[in-house]
Amino acid sequence: MSKKATAGKEHNFFEDVHDVARLIPKGRVTSYGAIARYLGTAMSARMVGWAMNASHMSKDIPAHRVVNSQGLLTGKHHFTPPSSMQRRLEKEKVKVVKDKVVDFQKIFWDPSKELL
């Protein structure tokens, strides 16, 4: 998953993003940029977003736990219905008000720190 973990083997960026997303604990959130930094591609937050958008067909990828760097549910329009992103977070005891995660910094999961 990290560059070290995938050294010597060909890998797909979207698969790497999905692998990291699967590790986000329930009740926590991370950002597109944090995943990009962890994967060694800090300028690829937008591509992480595309990977998350492509993950909605798979039930085992918790795309609802990935938000923007301010805690906003910017990917909600890729959920059916869009309100389901918030409902999934709230089911995990994550409070959301006006499409923004409350206490974002407190529940933020940084893969670069958590997956050492």
N, C-alpha and C positions, 0 to 999 in steps of 0.2 A: 504494500500500500504506500508507504513512504518511499522516497527514491531509493533508500538503502534496501528496503524489502523487495523492490522490484528490479534491482540491478541484475543485469544479465538475462532478463526475460522481457519479451515484448508485452506491453500492456496498453489498455485502452483508457484514455482520460476519463470518460464517462464511468467506466467500471470502477476506476480508482475513487472517483467522487462518491459513487454509490456505496463502496466499501466503507468509506469514512462515515457517511451518513448513517449507516447501519449501527455504528458504534455510539451514536449520540444517545445518552441515557434518557429514559422517560423523565419528563418534568424539567428538561434542560433544552436549551436552544443554542445554535451556533449561527454563524453568518457565512455567506458565500465567500467573502474574502478570507475568513479564517481557514476554511477548507482549502482554498487556493494556496494560501501561504504554507499550510502543512504539506501540500503536495509539491512545494518548491516552485510554484507558478504564481507568484503573488499578484501579477497583473491579469490574472484569468478569472476574476470573480464573476464576470458575465458568463464565461463558459461554464462555470460551476452552476450558475442559474439555468443554463440550457440543459445541463445534465440532470438537474433536479426536475425540470419540466418534462424531460424524457422518462422520468422514473415513475410517473403516476400510474402506469399500467401494472406496476409491481407492488404488491401489498407489503413486501418485506423491506421496503425502503421508506423510512419515515421522513419524507420530504417536508412534512408540516413543521418539522423542527429546525428548518433552515430558513432564516429571515435575513433582511438586509442589515447593514452595520449599525443601524439605529434601532433595530428591533421591530421594524415595520414588516407587516405581512405582505410584502410586495409580490409574492408569488401566488397569492390567493386566487387570482383569476384563472389559474391553471387547474384548480380543484373544481369538482362538480358536486354540488353547487359551490361557488366561491366561499360561502360561509363555513364550509366543512373544514377548512384549514384552522380557523379559530376554534371550532367545536372540538377538533382532535386535540389541540393544545389544551383547551380547558378540561377535557377529559383526563389529562395528565396533570391537572392542578396548576397549569400555567395561566396566569391571569392576563387577559387581553382587553384593552380599552381603546376604542377608536382605531382599530387595526394595528395597535402597537403593544408589544409585550411589556407588561408592568414589571419593574425590577429587572430589566434586561441584563444589566451588568452583574447582578447577583446570581442569576441562573445561567449566565453565559458559559458555554462549554467550549474551551479553546483546545482543539486537537493537538496543537504544537506543544501545549503544556501537559495535557491529560494523557497523551499517548507516548510519553518519553520512554 
